[in-house]
Amino acid sequence: MPAHLATRLYAAGESGMGYEIFTMDLRSGQSLVFVTGNVVDFPDLPDGITTDDVLDVHPHEDRERAVRESYRGSAVFRWFYFLPHDAA
């Protein structure tokens, strides 16, 4: 997700204990609902959609829609811990 949009979601805080609910507006006019852990940077975008297609996000929106429709989560990602040479 574009960094400035992820920053807005982080600034809004958690939607609930340990999770975020938000909607994402796409260039196509489509709106997607996401329920993720507290890491919102890596949403599971549909095939063919890139970060360039993401126009806006709306924190804490569409909880009811997430319950009655399918929602998307986080993409698979891994944390990489980097230690500088002089830290060893």
C-alpha positions in Angstrom: 0.0 0.0 0.0 1.3 3.5 -0.6 3.1 4.7 2.5 1.0 7.9 3.0 -2.2 5.8 3.1 -0.7 3.2 5.6 0.4 6.2 7.7 -3.2 7.4 7.8 -4.5 4.0 9.0 -1.8 3.8 11.7 -2.7 7.3 12.9 -6.4 6.3 13.2 -5.4 3.5 15.6 -6.7 0.0 16.0 -10.3 -0.8 15.1 -10.4 -3.4 17.8 -7.9 -5.2 20.0 -5.2 -6.4 17.6 -6.9 -5.7 14.3 -7.7 -3.1 11.7 -10.8 -2.8 9.6 -10.7 -0.4 6.6 -12.0 0.1 3.2 -9.8 0.9 0.1 -11.0 2.8 -2.9 -9.5 1.7 -6.2 -9.0 3.6 -9.5 -11.7 1.3 -11.1 -14.3 2.6 -8.7 -14.4 -0.6 -6.7 -14.2 -0.6 -2.9 -12.7 -3.4 -0.9 -13.0 -4.2 2.8 -9.9 -5.4 4.7 -9.6 -6.9 8.1 -5.9 -7.3 9.0 -3.7 -7.6 12.1 -2.0 -4.4 13.2 0.3 -4.4 10.1 -1.7 -2.7 7.3 1.2 -2.1 4.9 0.8 -5.3 3.0 -2.9 -5.8 2.1 -3.8 -8.9 0.0 -4.7 -7.1 -3.2 -6.7 -9.0 -5.8 -4.9 -10.3 -8.9 -4.2 -7.6 -11.4 -4.4 -4.8 -8.8 -1.2 -2.9 -7.9 -0.5 -0.2 -5.3 -0.8 2.3 -8.2 -4.5 1.4 -8.3 -5.1 2.4 -4.7 -6.6 5.9 -4.4 -7.8 6.2 -0.7 -8.4 4.3 2.5 -11.0 4.8 5.2 -10.2 3.5 8.7 -12.7 1.7 10.8 -15.3 1.6 8.0 -17.7 -1.1 6.9 -17.6 -3.5 9.9 -21.1 -4.7 8.9 -20.0 -5.2 5.3 -17.0 -7.2 6.5 -19.4 -9.5 8.4 -21.9 -10.1 5.6 -19.4 -10.1 2.6 -16.0 -11.6 2.0 -13.2 -9.4 3.1 -9.5 -9.4 2.3 -6.7 -9.7 4.8 -3.0 -9.3 4.7 -0.7 -10.6 2.0 1.9 -13.2 3.1 5.0 -11.4 4.3 8.0 -12.0 6.5 9.9 -9.8 8.8 13.6 -9.5 8.1 15.8 -8.4 11.0 18.9 -6.7 10.0 21.9 -6.4 12.2 24.7 -4.0 11.2 28.2 -5.5 10.9 29.4 -3.6 14.0 26.5 -4.9 16.2 27.8 -8.4 16.5 
